[in-house]
Structure formats: C-alpha cells, structure tokens
Amino acid sequence: MTALEQLTVKIFADGADQASMLELYARPYIKGLTTNPTLMRKSGVANYRAFAHEVLSEIRDKPVSFEVLADDFTAMERQALEIAGWADNVFVKIPITNTRRDSCCALITRLADRQVKLNVTAIMTLAQVQEVSAALNPATPSYVSVFAGRVADTGVDPLPLMVRALELLKGNSNAQLMWASSRELLNIFQANSIGCHVITVTADILGKLPLIGHDLGQFSLDTVKMFRDDALGAGFSL
C-alpha cells in the first residue's frame, strides 16, 4: 500500500471542533480544512462568524472552506462575498442547488467571475459536475466537491463516477475535484489511485492513519485479544 508521504491526493481535515481543527492543521500531511453547518451544530458552535474568525486567526496558510447559510440567491451572494472577505485562504462553499432544487450555477458564475474562490458542494451526479464545470471561471481557483461517501451509501460504487468527474474537469486547470464525505481510510487510497486532487477526511478516520501497512496477521491476533479481554472484563461466563 502507498505510504502516507507518497500520496499525491491532498488530505483536507473535515470538522468543526476548533481544538481538533488546530491540532490537525499543524500536521504537515493536512493540506487544508473544511467544515459545514451540520458539523458546527454538532460541535456546539454558537456564533458562526466569531467561530470562523477565531479559526482563521490561527490558520492563514492553508485553504479553509466555510459555507453560506441562506437559501435564496440574493442572500447567498451577499453571504458569499462577506465570507470571501474574511481571509485570502477562504473558499466559499456554495451548494449545487438550494432546498427547492433550483440550480446555483448562475450564482456560481457571478461569484467566480468576481474572483471569489469557491467550493461547490453536495454534488452527487455527473450531470451536476458537468453543469458546475461550465459555470466556473477557469481564472478562479475552485473545488468541485462530490460526495462520494454518500453515493456509496446508496449502494453505488463511486469510483467510476469520480474517474469520469476528473475527465469533465480537465479543461479547467484551476478546478480541483474533491472526494467528500469519506467513510473509511481506504477512501484516501482509492482517491489517490485515480488521481483525485483532494479528499476530505474526518478526525475519527484520520485517527486510523497509524494502521497503514499494519501486519494483518498481527491485527487478527490483536482483535482476538480484544474480544478475550472484553469477555473477561465483563465477567461473562457460560
């Protein structure tokens, strides 16, 4: 298996716990960070703007993605311009549609034309990738975030979709494909194998990185010992 230092895919830490974000930011193999309102709510973030400014006061040299909150395009645009002004390393997350399934691509074009760095999120189909590819300005850096993990949750293998998505983005050297919503450590190596540019990974999955290359025979024995220790610890008997 490819060693961590040999990977070409960039690993972005995905989360909203400020202490964890800063700890991961300090690790050289973490090349960027992403968050979203759901993660922030789970982490107990009370003030979005204050949270973002605190994070960005510490993280200045790696890209960080923050999402708009609005559902109508006028408010989305206003929020996107504010978020973009928070720091030079900020990418603004714009969902592929609003909650009424209205495409956000016209807004994406307006923002990209104003040099707002974007992370277009919640994409799950090739049609959406193609639509976003046409909407982006090749002069403006962007991430095209395909939720490969959620695609896999439906029983569909995301690898062929991601391979095709890379092909669709070839004409825009400033658009990077992001493998989002990872479910397991293996996803990092899958993304790397196809030449995906970026993968977002949560702290719990990153915690498994020491297992890379672990001897499977030893891993088997460790598992047997765990079962035995837990049976004894619980006082089970038959």
Phi and psi in degrees as GROMACS dihedral restraints (atoms count N, CA, C in turn):
[ dihedral_restraints ]
;  ai    aj    ak    al  type     phi  dphi    fc
    3     4     5     6     1   -60.9    20    10
    4     5     6     7     1   131.7    20    10
    6     7     8     9     1   -71.0    20    10
    7     8     9    10     1   156.4    20    10
    9    10    11    12     1   -55.6    20    10
   10    11    12    13     1   -42.5    20    10
   12    13    14    15     1   -72.6    20    10
   13    14    15    16     1   -11.0    20    10
   15    16    17    18     1   -97.5    20    10
   16    17    18    19     1    -2.5    20    10
   18    19    20    21     1   -68.9    20    10
   19    20    21    22     1   142.4    20    10
   21    22    23    24     1   -97.6    20    10
   22    23    24    25     1   -24.3    20    10
   24    25    26    27     1   -68.7    20    10
   25    26    27    28     1   138.2    20    10
   27    28    29    30     1   -86.9    20    10
   28    29    30    31     1   130.5    20    10
   30    31    32    33     1   -94.3    20    10
   31    32    33    34     1   122.6    20    10
   33    34    35    36     1  -107.7    20    10
   34    35    36    37     1   132.6    20    10
   36    37    38    39     1   -78.7    20    10
   37    38    39    40     1   131.6    20    10
   39    40    41    42     1  -112.1    20    10
   40    41    42    43     1   116.9    20    10
   42    43    44    45     1   176.5    20    10
   43    44    45    46     1  -179.8    20    10
   45    46    47    48     1  -143.2    20    10
   46    47    48    49     1    11.8    20    10
   48    49    50    51     1   -86.8    20    10
   49    50    51    52     1   116.1    20    10
   51    52    53    54     1   -59.3    20    10
   52    53    54    55     1   -43.3    20    10
   54    55    56    57     1   -62.7    20    10
   55    56    57    58     1   -42.4    20    10
   57    58    59    60     1   -66.2    20    10
   58    59    60    61     1   -40.9    20    10
   60    61    62    63     1   -58.8    20    10
   61    62    63    64     1   -44.3    20    10
   63    64    65    66     1   -69.7    20    10
   64    65    66    67     1   -36.6    20    10
   66    67    68    69     1   -64.0    20    10
   67    68    69    70     1   -44.2    20    10
   69    70    71    72     1   -70.4    20    10
   70    71    72    73     1   -37.9    20    10
   72    73    74    75     1   -54.4    20    10
   73    74    75    76     1   -34.6    20    10
   75    76    77    78     1   -74.1    20    10
   76    77    78    79     1   -13.8    20    10
   78    79    80    81     1   -81.8    20    10
   79    80    81    82     1   130.9    20    10
   81    82    83    84     1   -63.7    20    10
   82    83    84    85     1   -26.3    20    10
   84    85    86    87     1   -80.5    20    10
   85    86    87    88     1    -8.0    20    10
   87    88    89    90     1   -88.9    20    10
   88    89    90    91     1   115.4    20    10
   90    91    92    93     1   -99.5    20    10
   91    92    93    94     1    -7.1    20    10
   93    94    95    96     1  -175.3    20    10
   94    95    96    97     1   176.2    20    10
   96    97    98    99     1  -139.7    20    10
   97    98    99   100     1   148.7    20    10
   99   100   101   102     1  -135.2    20    10
  100   101   102   103     1   156.7    20    10
  102   103   104   105     1  -149.9    20    10
  103   104   105   106     1   176.3    20    10
  105   106   107   108     1  -158.4    20    10
  106   107   108   109     1   166.2    20    10
  108   109   110   111     1   -59.9    20    10
  109   110   111   112     1   -33.8    20    10
  111   112   113   114     1   -65.8    20    10
  112   113   114   115     1   -45.5    20    10
  114   115   116   117     1   -63.8    20    10
  115   116   117   118     1   -38.9    20    10
  117   118   119   120     1   -66.1    20    10
  118   119   120   121     1   -40.3    20    10
  120   121   122   123     1   -62.6    20    10
  121   122   123   124     1   -43.7    20    10
  123   124   125   126     1   -62.6    20    10
  124   125   126   127     1   -31.0    20    10
  126   127   128   129     1   -86.7    20    10
  127   128   129   130     1    -2.1    20    10
  129   130   131   132     1    80.7    20    10
  130   131   132   133     1    21.4    20    10
  132   133   134   135     1   -65.3    20    10
  133   134   135   136     1   126.2    20    10
  135   136   137   138     1   -99.3    20    10
  136   137   138   139     1   -32.4    20    10
  138   139   140   141     1  -128.0    20    10
  139   140   141   142     1   106.3    20    10
  141   142   143   144     1   -58.4    20    10
  142   143   144   145     1   -50.9    20    10
  144   145   146   147     1   -62.5    20    10
  145   146   147   148     1   -45.0    20    10
  147   148   149   150     1   -64.1    20    10
  148   149   150   151     1   -42.0    20    10
  150   151   152   153     1   -58.8    20    10
  151   152   153   154     1   -47.3    20    10
  153   154   155   156     1   -62.2    20    10
  154   155   156   157     1   -43.6    20    10
  156   157   158   159     1   -65.9    20    10
  157   158   159   160     1   -36.4    20    10
  159   160   161   162     1   -64.6    20    10
  160   161   162   163     1   -44.2    20    10
  162   163   164   165     1   -62.6    20    10
  163   164   165   166     1   -46.3    20    10
  165   166   167   168     1   -72.4    20    10
  166   167   168   169     1   -18.7    20    10
  168   169   170   171     1   -69.3    20    10
  169   170   171   172     1   -22.9    20    10
  171   172   173   174     1  -102.0    20    10
  172   173   174   175     1   -32.2    20    10
  174   175   176   177     1  -108.3    20    10
  175   176   177   178     1   103.3    20    10
  177   178   179   180     1  -117.5    20    10
  178   179   180   181     1   -16.1    20    10
  180   181   182   183     1  -119.0    20    10
  181   182   183   184     1    12.1    20    10
  183   184   185   186     1  -133.7    20    10
  184   185   186   187     1   145.5    20    10
  186   187   188   189     1   -64.4    20    10
  187   188   189   190     1   139.3    20    10
  189   190   191   192     1  -129.8    20    10
  190   191   192   193     1   132.0    20    10
  192   193   194   195     1  -105.9    20    10
  193   194   195   196     1   128.5    20    10
  195   196   197   198     1  -124.2    20    10
  196   197   198   199     1   143.2    20    10
  198   199   200   201     1  -101.6    20    10
  199   200   201   202     1   145.8    20    10
  201   202   203   204     1   -67.4    20    10
  202   203   204   205     1   157.2    20    10
  204   205   206   207     1  -108.5    20    10
  205   206   207   208     1   -22.2    20    10
  207   208   209   210     1   -73.6    20    10
  208   209   210   211     1   165.6    20    10
  210   211   212   213     1  -117.6    20    10
  211   212   213   214     1   -12.1    20    10
  213   214   215   216     1  -105.7    20    10
  214   215   216   217     1   151.0    20    10
  216   217   218   219     1   -68.4    20    10
  217   218   219   220     1   -33.1    20    10
  219   220   221   222     1   -63.4    20    10
  220   221   222   223     1   -46.8    20    10
  222   223   224   225     1   -69.5    20    10
  223   224   225   226     1   -37.0    20    10
  225   226   227   228     1   -57.8    20    10
  226   227   228   229     1   -44.7    20    10
  228   229   230   231     1   -64.6    20    10
  229   230   231   232     1   -43.7    20    10
  231   232   233   234     1   -60.8    20    10
  232   233   234   235     1   -45.6    20    10
  234   235   236   237     1   -65.7    20    10
  235   236   237   238     1   -40.1    20    10
  237   238   239   240     1   -60.9    20    10
  238   239   240   241     1   -42.2    20    10
  240   241   242   243     1   -67.4    20    10
  241   242   243   244     1   -36.8    20    10
  243   244   245   246     1   -65.1    20    10
  244   245   246   247     1   -49.6    20    10
  246   247   248   249     1   -59.3    20    10
  247   248   249   250     1   -42.3    20    10
  249   250   251   252     1   -60.9    20    10
  250   251   252   253     1   -27.8    20    10
  252   253   254   255     1   -82.2    20    10
  253   254   255   256     1    -5.2    20    10
  255   256   257   258     1   -68.0    20    10
  256   257   258   259     1   -36.4    20    10
  258   259   260   261     1  -169.3    20    10
  259   260   261   262     1   157.8    20    10
  261   262   263   264     1   -69.2    20    10
  262   263   264   265     1   -22.1    20    10
  264   265   266   267     1   -94.0    20    10
  265   266   267   268     1    12.1    20    10
  267   268   269   270     1   -88.3    20    10
  268   269   270   271     1   134.8    20    10
  270   271   272   273     1  -110.7    20    10
  271   272   273   274     1   134.7    20    10
  273   274   275   276     1   -92.9    20    10
  274   275   276   277     1   123.6    20    10
  276   277   278   279     1   -84.4    20    10
  277   278   279   280     1   121.9    20    10
  279   280   281   282     1  -118.8    20    10
  280   281   282   283     1   125.2    20    10
  282   283   284   285     1   -68.9    20    10
  283   284   285   286     1   154.0    20    10
  285   286   287   288     1   -63.2    20    10
  286   287   288   289     1   -32.1    20    10
  288   289   290   291     1  -139.0    20    10
  289   290   291   292     1   168.4    20    10
  291   292   293   294     1   -88.7    20    10
  292   293   294   295     1  -173.1    20    10
  294   295   296   297     1   -70.9    20    10
  295   296   297   298     1   -12.2    20    10
  297   298   299   300     1   -95.6    20    10
  298   299   300   301     1     9.9    20    10
  300   301   302   303     1    67.1    20    10
  301   302   303   304     1    20.6    20    10
  303   304   305   306     1   -78.0    20    10
  304   305   306   307     1   130.1    20    10
  306   307   308   309     1   -63.4    20    10
  307   308   309   310     1   139.3    20    10
  309   310   311   312     1   -92.5    20    10
  310   311   312   313     1     8.1    20    10
  312   313   314   315     1   -65.3    20    10
  313   314   315   316     1   -32.8    20    10
  315   316   317   318     1   -64.9    20    10
  316   317   318   319     1   -41.0    20    10
  318   319   320   321     1   -64.9    20    10
  319   320   321   322     1   -41.8    20    10
  321   322   323   324     1   -57.9    20    10
  322   323   324   325     1   -43.3    20    10
  324   325   326   327     1   -62.7    20    10
  325   326   327   328     1   -45.9    20    10
  327   328   329   330     1   -60.9    20    10
  328   329   330   331     1   -43.5    20    10
  330   331   332   333     1   -69.8    20    10
  331   332   333   334     1   -44.2    20    10
  333   334   335   336     1   -63.0    20    10
  334   335   336   337     1   -35.9    20    10
  336   337   338   339     1   -67.4    20    10
  337   338   339   340     1   -21.2    20    10
  339   340   341   342     1   -95.4    20    10
  340   341   342   343     1    15.1    20    10
  342   343   344   345     1    64.2    20    10
  343   344   345   346     1    27.6    20    10
  345   346   347   348     1   -81.0    20    10
  346   347   348   349     1   120.3    20    10
  348   349   350   351     1   -71.2    20    10
  349   350   351   352     1   128.8    20    10
  351   352   353   354     1  -119.7    20    10
  352   353   354   355     1   151.9    20    10
  354   355   356   357     1  -126.4    20    10
  355   356   357   358     1    99.2    20    10
  357   358   359   360     1   -82.1    20    10
  358   359   360   361     1   120.1    20    10
  360   361   362   363     1  -118.8    20    10
  361   362   363   364     1   168.5    20    10
  363   364   365   366     1    67.8    20    10
  364   365   366   367     1    27.0    20    10
  366   367   368   369     1   -82.2    20    10
  367   368   369   370     1   137.1    20    10
  369   370   371   372     1  -139.4    20    10
  370   371   372   373     1     0.8    20    10
  372   373   374   375     1  -131.1    20    10
  373   374   375   376     1   156.9    20    10
  375   376   377   378     1   -68.3    20    10
  376   377   378   379     1   -31.5    20    10
  378   379   380   381     1   -61.1    20    10
  379   380   381   382     1   -38.8    20    10
  381   382   383   384     1   -67.8    20    10
  382   383   384   385     1   -39.9    20    10
  384   385   386   387     1   -60.3    20    10
  385   386   387   388     1   -44.9    20    10
  387   388   389   390     1   -63.6    20    10
  388   389   390   391     1   -40.8    20    10
  390   391   392   393     1   -63.9    20    10
  391   392   393   394     1   -44.1    20    10
  393   394   395   396     1   -67.3    20    10
  394   395   396   397     1   -41.5    20    10
  396   397   398   399     1   -56.3    20    10
  397   398   399   400     1   -40.3    20    10
  399   400   401   402     1   -72.0    20    10
  400   401   402   403     1   -26.6    20    10
  402   403   404   405     1   -83.8    20    10
  403   404   405   406     1   -25.8    20    10
  405   406   407   408     1   -75.1    20    10
  406   407   408   409     1   151.9    20    10
  408   409   410   411     1   -93.5    20    10
  409   410   411   412     1   119.9    20    10
  411   412   413   414     1   -60.8    20    10
  412   413   414   415     1   -13.9    20    10
  414   415   416   417     1   -85.1    20    10
  415   416   417   418     1    -8.8    20    10
  417   418   419   420     1  -114.0    20    10
  418   419   420   421     1   126.5    20    10
  420   421   422   423     1   -60.5    20    10
  421   422   423   424     1   141.6    20    10
  423   424   425   426     1  -155.0    20    10
  424   425   426   427     1   158.1    20    10
  426   427   428   429     1  -116.3    20    10
  427   428   429   430     1   138.1    20    10
  429   430   431   432     1  -110.7    20    10
  430   431   432   433     1   104.6    20    10
  432   433   434   435     1   -96.0    20    10
  433   434   435   436     1   104.6    20    10
  435   436   437   438     1   -98.4    20    10
  436   437   438   439     1   125.4    20    10
  438   439   440   441     1   -81.5    20    10
  439   440   441   442     1    72.8    20    10
  441   442   443   444     1   -60.0    20    10
  442   443   444   445     1   -36.0    20    10
  444   445   446   447     1   -63.4    20    10
  445   446   447   448     1   -40.1    20    10
  447   448   449   450     1   -71.7    20    10
  448   449   450   451     1   -33.3    20    10
  450   451   452   453     1   -60.2    20    10
  451   452   453   454     1   -45.3    20    10
  453   454   455   456     1   -63.5    20    10
  454   455   456   457     1   -32.0    20    10
  456   457   458   459     1   -61.6    20    10
  457   458   459   460     1   -21.4    20    10
  459   460   461   462     1   -89.4    20    10
  460   461   462   463     1     2.0    20    10
  462   463   464   465     1    90.6    20    10
  463   464   465   466     1     8.3    20    10
  465   466   467   468     1  -103.1    20    10
  466   467   468   469     1   132.2    20    10
  468   469   470   471     1   -69.4    20    10
  469   470   471   472     1   118.8    20    10
  471   472   473   474     1   -79.4    20    10
  472   473   474   475     1   -13.5    20    10
  474   475   476   477     1   -58.3    20    10
  475   476   477   478     1   -49.8    20    10
  477   478   479   480     1   -60.4    20    10
  478   479   480   481     1   -36.7    20    10
  480   481   482   483     1   -63.0    20    10
  481   482   483   484     1   -43.2    20    10
  483   484   485   486     1   -69.2    20    10
  484   485   486   487     1   -36.5    20    10
  486   487   488   489     1   -61.0    20    10
  487   488   489   490     1   -45.7    20    10
  489   490   491   492     1   -67.4    20    10
  490   491   492   493     1   -36.8    20    10
  492   493   494   495     1   -61.0    20    10
  493   494   495   496     1   -40.2    20    10
  495   496   497   498     1   -59.8    20    10
  496   497   498   499     1   -40.8    20    10
  498   499   500   501     1   -63.5    20    10
  499   500   501   502     1   -40.2    20    10
  501   502   503   504     1   -66.7    20    10
  502   503   504   505     1   -25.4    20    10
  504   505   506   507     1   -95.6    20    10
  505   506   507   508     1    -0.1    20    10
  507   508   509   510     1   -58.6    20    10
  508   509   510   511     1   -29.9    20    10
  510   511   512   513     1   -75.5    20    10
  511   512   513   514     1    -6.4    20    10
  513   514   515   516     1  -124.7    20    10
  514   515   516   517     1   100.0    20    10
  516   517   518   519     1   -69.7    20    10
  517   518   519   520     1   -14.2    20    10
  519   520   521   522     1   -93.8    20    10
  520   521   522   523     1    -3.7    20    10
  522   523   524   525     1  -100.9    20    10
  523   524   525   526     1   121.2    20    10
  525   526   527   528     1  -110.4    20    10
  526   527   528   529     1   135.2    20    10
  528   529   530   531     1   -79.5    20    10
  529   530   531   532     1   131.3    20    10
  531   532   533   534     1  -114.3    20    10
  532   533   534   535     1   121.0    20    10
  534   535   536   537     1   -83.5    20    10
  535   536   537   538     1   109.5    20    10
  537   538   539   540     1  -109.1    20    10
  538   539   540   541     1   166.5    20    10
  540   541   542   543     1    55.9    20    10
  541   542   543   544     1    49.2    20    10
  543   544   545   546     1   -58.9    20    10
  544   545   546   547     1   148.9    20    10
  546   547   548   549     1  -115.6    20    10
  547   548   549   550     1   -20.0    20    10
  549   550   551   552     1  -158.2    20    10
  550   551   552   553     1   162.9    20    10
  552   553   554   555     1   -58.2    20    10
  553   554   555   556     1   -34.3    20    10
  555   556   557   558     1   -55.1    20    10
  556   557   558   559     1   -31.1    20    10
  558   559   560   561     1   -58.1    20    10
  559   560   561   562     1   -33.6    20    10
  561   562   563   564     1   -60.3    20    10
  562   563   564   565     1   -43.7    20    10
  564   565   566   567     1   -75.9    20    10
  565   566   567   568     1   -30.5    20    10
  567   568   569   570     1   -65.2    20    10
  568   569   570   571     1   -46.6    20    10
  570   571   572   573     1   -61.6    20    10
  571   572   573   574     1   -41.4    20    10
  573   574   575   576     1   -64.1    20    10
  574   575   576   577     1   -38.1    20    10
  576   577   578   579     1   -65.8    20    10
  577   578   579   580     1   -26.0    20    10
  579   580   581   582     1  -100.2    20    10
  580   581   582   583     1    -1.8    20    10
  582   583   584   585     1    84.5    20    10
  583   584   585   586     1    21.1    20    10
  585   586   587   588     1   -62.1    20    10
  586   587   588   589     1   143.8    20    10
  588   589   590   591     1   -76.2    20    10
  589   590   591   592     1   -42.7    20    10
  591   592   593   594     1  -140.6    20    10
  592   593   594   595     1   147.7    20    10
  594   595   596   597     1  -134.1    20    10
  595   596   597   598     1   136.0    20    10
  597   598   599   600     1   -95.5    20    10
  598   599   600   601     1   134.1    20    10
  600   601   602   603     1  -136.6    20    10
  601   602   603   604     1   132.2    20    10
  603   604   605   606     1   -78.0    20    10
  604   605   606   607     1   164.0    20    10
  606   607   608   609     1   -62.7    20    10
  607   608   609   610     1   -34.9    20    10
  609   610   611   612     1   -66.6    20    10
  610   611   612   613     1   -36.8    20    10
  612   613   614   615     1   -72.9    20    10
  613   614   615   616     1   -39.4    20    10
  615   616   617   618     1   -61.7    20    10
  616   617   618   619     1   -27.3    20    10
  618   619   620   621     1   -65.6    20    10
  619   620   621   622     1   -14.8    20    10
  621   622   623   624     1   -90.8    20    10
  622   623   624   625     1    -0.9    20    10
  624   625   626   627     1   -56.2    20    10
  625   626   627   628     1   -34.5    20    10
  627   628   629   630     1   -61.8    20    10
  628   629   630   631     1   -15.1    20    10
  630   631   632   633     1   -79.8    20    10
  631   632   633   634     1    -9.6    20    10
  633   634   635   636     1   -58.0    20    10
  634   635   636   637     1   124.6    20    10
  636   637   638   639     1    78.2    20    10
  637   638   639   640     1     5.7    20    10
  639   640   641   642     1   -63.5    20    10
  640   641   642   643     1   136.6    20    10
  642   643   644   645     1   -61.8    20    10
  643   644   645   646     1   124.6    20    10
  645   646   647   648     1   -71.1    20    10
  646   647   648   649     1   -30.4    20    10
  648   649   650   651     1   -64.4    20    10
  649   650   651   652     1   -43.6    20    10
  651   652   653   654     1   -66.1    20    10
  652   653   654   655     1   -38.5    20    10
  654   655   656   657     1   -62.1    20    10
  655   656   657   658     1   -38.7    20    10
  657   658   659   660     1   -61.5    20    10
  658   659   660   661     1   -46.8    20    10
  660   661   662   663     1   -64.0    20    10
  661   662   663   664     1   -41.5    20    10
  663   664   665   666     1   -58.5    20    10
  664   665   666   667     1   -38.3    20    10
  666   667   668   669     1   -68.5    20    10
  667   668   669   670     1   -42.1    20    10
  669   670   671   672     1   -60.3    20    10
  670   671   672   673     1   -44.8    20    10
  672   673   674   675     1   -62.1    20    10
  673   674   675   676     1   -38.6    20    10
  675   676   677   678     1   -61.1    20    10
  676   677   678   679     1   -47.0    20    10
  678   679   680   681     1   -60.1    20    10
  679   680   681   682     1   -43.9    20    10
  681   682   683   684     1   -63.3    20    10
  682   683   684   685     1   -47.1    20    10
  684   685   686   687     1   -62.3    20    10
  685   686   687   688     1   -40.1    20    10
  687   688   689   690     1   -69.9    20    10
  688   689   690   691     1   -34.4    20    10
  690   691   692   693     1   -65.3    20    10
  691   692   693   694     1   -42.5    20    10
  693   694   695   696     1   -67.9    20    10
  694   695   696   697     1   -42.5    20    10
  696   697   698   699     1   -63.4    20    10
  697   698   699   700     1   -32.1    20    10
  699   700   701   702     1   -83.2    20    10
  700   701   702   703     1    -9.8    20    10
  702   703   704   705     1    72.6    20    10
  703   704   705   706     1    25.4    20    10
  705   706   707   708     1   -68.7    20    10
  706   707   708   709     1   145.9    20    10
  708   709   710   711     1  -149.1    20    10
  709   710   711   712     1   154.8    20    10
